[in-house]
Structures are given as structure tokens and as C-alpha cells.
Amino acid sequence: MGGLLAILAELVRAGALLLAAACALLALAAQGGRFSDRLDAITHVTPILLTGAVLAVAAWLVAGRRGAATPVMAAVAAVASLALMAPELLTRQQRTLAPAVEGSIKVVQFNVWGRNRDAEATARWLSAQKADVIVLEEAFARSGGVVRAIRADYPYASTCDDPYPCSTVILSRRRPIAEGGLEGPHRARLKGAWATYRTADGPFTVVGVHYTWPWPAGPQQQQTLRLAKAIEPFPKDRLIVAGDFNSTPWSFSLKRQDALFGLERRTRALFSWPAGVFSRLGLALPFPVLPIDHIYAGRGWATAAVSRGPKLGSDHYPVVVELTPRR
């Protein structure tokens, strides 16, 4: 029996060493995202690498603490991972919220998922928000009923122009004074739309968009460039951009996007994916690990509140931001 336990301990130690080494190698390689989009694709899984480093040390402790290679490599992985994540986490802690004043607006960003498992609950929650603007992605197929179900509460819908239908929809309780899509060869070729609304403080524009995945590297970065160009005509002070960007804030791609847009990202380290089951294989996690849904706003808006909504029928959590006008 003792021999069997010794063999098991050796296997655990070997597994811990391999896990720590893999996490360290990937976390160090992710630093190359500063100059390589391919290496930057690794940055999105930084929280997983950090978790792997912690698990490796835990396994090493359980298996008898032999050798220093495992904790050293785990420490390298942890330091490299935290170097990427810390700026975002610190910014969230240092954020100050402004009191809501008359003219404040509530914006909901939500990828409702084409395979939404509970469209009725999703619709009830969205109706109860009494939001001024809702930006939805993947509002088709099974989830398309959500838009129909809440039409009485949000009668105005802006989406891609014909003949380029897409699943990104901007819903509102007020009629837009102008609207359009981002699809088509003469536009940004994005799954997105925009709408401009009139208020007592002046008009404001909302842009909603859905990016592709960060793998393979390249297409997502091109989408950023096209969207940055598409929003140039809109007055920046009152502009709001929301969407499922499929990009984490510790990636160098999103940092470059933040600078390129010239807007302030109001969602800071707000983990939004996954919400329960996230694949056809039934894979699930008990909590979200990636912040990939974001809301930007211009200097004319102060942030009054930022929150994550409940787990609904989607693989994403909704994101809610209340913005108040700066006067």
C-alpha cells in the first residue's frame, strides 16, 4: 500500500510540475502581445493560467513538497499573469461613481445567445430593467423571441440595414432621430448598428457591435480598426459604444482599442462569460472567468452605476451601466 501511495505522489508531483511549467511558459509568452497579435491571443486566458499556477502549488504541497521547480515556475506564472491583470483590477478598485441626476440613462448590454435556454426569463428581466437603451447580440433563432416579447416596453429597434440582416439590435423606449447599420461592403462590415436619440441635454448616439473570437489572431484587430473609423463621424462627448467584444481587458488588443476609440470604458474587470453551460457539449463553469462584454462612453457622461445582471438563459451575463450627464 505504501508503495502505491508513493507512486501516486510521484505522479501528482509530475503533473504539478508540468502544469506549473505550462502556465509559466504561456504567461511569459503572453507578454509578447505587445508586438504580436498571435501572442496576444494568449492574454485572454490569463485568469486560467493564474488558477493553474495556484492548483500546481496546491498539488505540490499535497504530494510532499519535494523539489523547488514547481513552486518557482508557479510563481513565475503568477507574477506574469498578475502583471497583465493588475492594472485593470486596480482601476476598478479606484473608480469613483457620480450621483445620478436628471437626464441619466440606463444602458444594458447583453449577448442573449442564439441557443438561449430560457427566453421567457430573459424577456421578463429585460422588461423589468426599464432601461433607456438595450444592446443585444445573437438576437436570432431561439433568442429572437426575446425582442418580440419586450416590444411593448421597448418599441423602437435599430439593426443592420437591408439587405445585410444581422443579430445585433439596439432597443429603446424613445424613437431614434437617426439610425443605421454597420454591415455591408461600403460600411464597417461589422455585425452592428447605431441609433441617435434626442434628450433635453442634447442628442446622443449608441453603437452596438458583436466581434468575432480572438482566435485566430488578426480578424478581431481589423474589426477594431473598422469600428474606430465608423464612429469617427459621431460627436465623441455623448457617444456610447456597447457590445460583445470577445476581448478581455488584459489583452493588448483591447488596450489599443481603448486608446483608439477615444472613449472611457466603463466596465472594469466585470466578468461576464460564461454563465453556466456555454457549449453544445454541456460544458459549464460555476462562475464567469472572462470580462468580454464592454460599454464605452464619452466625456459628456459620468458613471453612476455599473453592475452585472443575473444568470439567465444565455452563456453571457448581462452588463448594466447607468450614465449621468456632465453639465
N, C-alpha and C positions, 0 to 999 in steps of 0.2 A: 504493500500500500504506500509506504514511504517513497519507494522508487517511482511509482506512478505520479505522486504529488510533485516530486522533483522534476519529472519530465514536463508535467503540466506547467509548473512555474517557469521552466526554461522557455516553453512555447509562448507563455504570456509575456515574458521579458523580450523575446524576439519580436513579437507582434508590436509591443510598445515602442521598441527601437525603430522598427520600420515606420510606424505611424508618426512618431516624432520627426524622423528624418524626412518623410514625405511632406509633412506640414511645414517644416523649416525650409525645404527646397522651394516649395510653391510660394510661401510667404516672401522669401527673398526675391524670387523671380518676379513677383507682382510689383516690386519696386520699379521694375523696368517699364511699367506702364507709363512712366513719364515720357518715354520716347518711342514706345511700341504699342500699337493697338492690340496686337496679339497677346502680349504680356499683360496688358491692361485688363484683358478678359478674365484674368485670374483674380483680380482685385474684388470682383463681385462676391466671391465665396470666402472672403476674409473671415467673417464670423465662424464659418465652419472650420477653417484652419485653426483659429484660436481655440475652438471647442476641442478639436482633435489633439492639440497640444496638452490641454488640461487632462483629457482622457488618457493620453500616453503616460503622463506623470502618475495619474491615479493607478494605472495598471502596473507601473514600475514599483510603486510603493507596496501594492498588494503582493507582488511577486518576489519581494525580498530586498529591494533597493540595491541590487548588485550593479556595479559599473556606473560611471558618470555620464556616459554618452547620451543616454535617453533624456535625463533632465536638462543637460546642456542644449541638446537640439530642440527640446520643447521650449526652453527659454528663448532661444533664437526665434522660433516660430511665433511665440507670444509677443516678443518685442517688435518684430517686423509687422505683425498683424495690428498691434496697438498703434504703431506709428502711422498706419493708414487710417485707422478708425478714430483715434483720439481727437483730432481737430473737429470732426462732426459731433462727437459726443459732448465735447466741451462747449461748442457753440450752442447746443441745445440747452445745457445747464445754465448758460449765461444769458439766455434770451429773456427779454422783458416784454410783457404784454401791455397793450394800451387799453384804457377803458373804452367800451363800446359807446358810441354817440349816435345821434340821429343820422341816418344815412348809411349805417353799417349794413353789410351784406354777408350772407352765409353761402359758402360755396362747398358743394360736395363733389368729390372726385371718386369714381367707383368703376372698376372693371367688373361688370356683373357676370362675366364668364358665359361663353356660348353653351356650356353644359350645366348651367345653373340648376342646383338641386332643389331649390325652394323659391321659385319666382314669387309666390304669394307673400311670403315673409319679407322678401326683398322689397316688393312694392309697398307693403304696409310701412316698413321702416322709412323708406324714401318719402312717402306721403306725410308721415309724422314729423319729418325734419322741418317742414315749412321753409325750405331753402329758397334763396333768391335764384340761384343757378345750380344746376346739376350737370356734371360732365360724366357721361357713361361711355365705356368701351365694351366691345363684344356684345352690343345690344342687338343680337340677332338670334335666329334659331329658337332654342328653348327659352332664352332670356328675353327675346323680343316682346313677350307678353308683359314684361315689366313696364315698358314705355306705354303700352296701351292701357294698362291698369291704372297708371297715375296721371293719365292725360287730363282728367278733371282738375287735378291740383296744379299741374304744370302743362298748360295748354299749348305752349309755343315750343316747337322743336326745330333746331337748326342742325343740318347734317351735310354730307358731301353733295355737291352739285350733280345733277344728271348729266351725262349717263355714267357717272362714276359713283355708284352707291357704296357706302361703307358702313361699318358698325359703330362709328363714333357719333354720338348725339349730344347736343347741348340743349338742355331743357330749362325753361324759365316760366315764372308766373307773369312776367311782363313781356310785352311784344317787342321784338328787336326792331331797331330802326334801319339796320343793315345786317346782312348775313352772307355767308358763302362757304365754299368747301376748299380743302387743300389738296384734293386729288387732281388727277389729270396731267398730261404732259406739259401744259403751259402754266401749271401751278407748282406746288412743292412736292407733288407725288407722295403725299402722306395720307394716312388714314386719320383725317382730321377735319375740323370745321371751325368757324368763328362766328361770333354774333356780337353786335354792338347795341347797347341799351342806353336809354336816356334816364337820368336822375336829376334831382334838384342840384346836386353838386357837379353836374356835367356828365357827358357820356362816358361810358367805359366799355371796353371790349374784352370778351372772353374767348380764348383759343383753346380748343380741346384736341388732343392728339394721342395716338397709340403707336409706340415704337416697336420695332422688331426686337428679337433677343440679341444679346451682346455676342453670341456665338453663331457663326464665325465672325471674327473681327472685321470691321470695315463698313458694312451697311448701316449700322446704327450711328456711326460717326458722320456718315454722309447725311443721314436724316437730320442730325443736329444742325449741320450747315444749311440745309434747305429750310428748316423751320426758322432759323435765325434770320434768314433772308425774307421769309414770308411775313414775319412780324414787324419788319422794319417800317412799313407804312403806318402802323398804328402808334398813336401817342403813348410813349412808354410810361408816363406817370400813372395813368389809370388802366394800364394793361394787366390782364390776368391770364396766365398760361397754366393749364392743368392737364394731367394725363397719366397714363401708364407708360412710363419711360423705359421700363425694363432695365433700369440702370441704378446702381447703388451710389450713395454719396461719397464713398471712399474710393470710387474709381476716378482715375484722372480724366476720363471722358466726361463724366458729369461735372467735375470741377471746371473743365474747359467750357462746358455748356453754360454753367452758371455765369462765367465771365462774358461769354459771347452774347447771351441774351440781354445783359444789362439790367436784369431784374433781380429781386431778392427772393430766394427760395424760402418759403415759409414753413415747409415741412422739414424738420431736422431730426434725423435718426428716428423717424416714425416708421416702425416695421409694419409692413402691410401684406407680406406674402411669405408662406402660404397660409390660407385659412382652412385648416382641416385637409380633406382629400384634395389633391392637386393633379392627379393623373388618372388615365384610364385603367391603370394597374391597381388603383386603390391606395396608392402611397399617401401617407399623411404625416403631419408633424403636430405636436400638441401646442405649438406657439409659432408665430411668424419669425423668420430669420433674416429677411431681406427687406429693406426700405426701397421700394421701386416705384411707388406712386407719389407724385410730387405736385405741389402748387406753387407757382411763382406769382409775384405781384410787383407793380412799380412803386416808386417812391411816394406816389399820391395816396397809398394805402398803408395804414399801420395794422399790425396783427393784434387782434383782440382775443382770439382763442384758436387753439389747434388741438385736434383730438382724433383718435381712431375709433371708427364705429364698431359695432358688434360683428360677430361671425354670422354670416347669412348663408345663402346658397352658393356663393362664389368661391373661387380659390384665392380671391383677394379680400382684404378688409377694406371698407370704405374709409376715406380720409375726409375730415371736415375742418374747414378753416373759416373763421369769421374775420372779416376785414372791416376796418373803420376808416372813414376818410380823414386825411390830414388836411387841416384848413389853416 
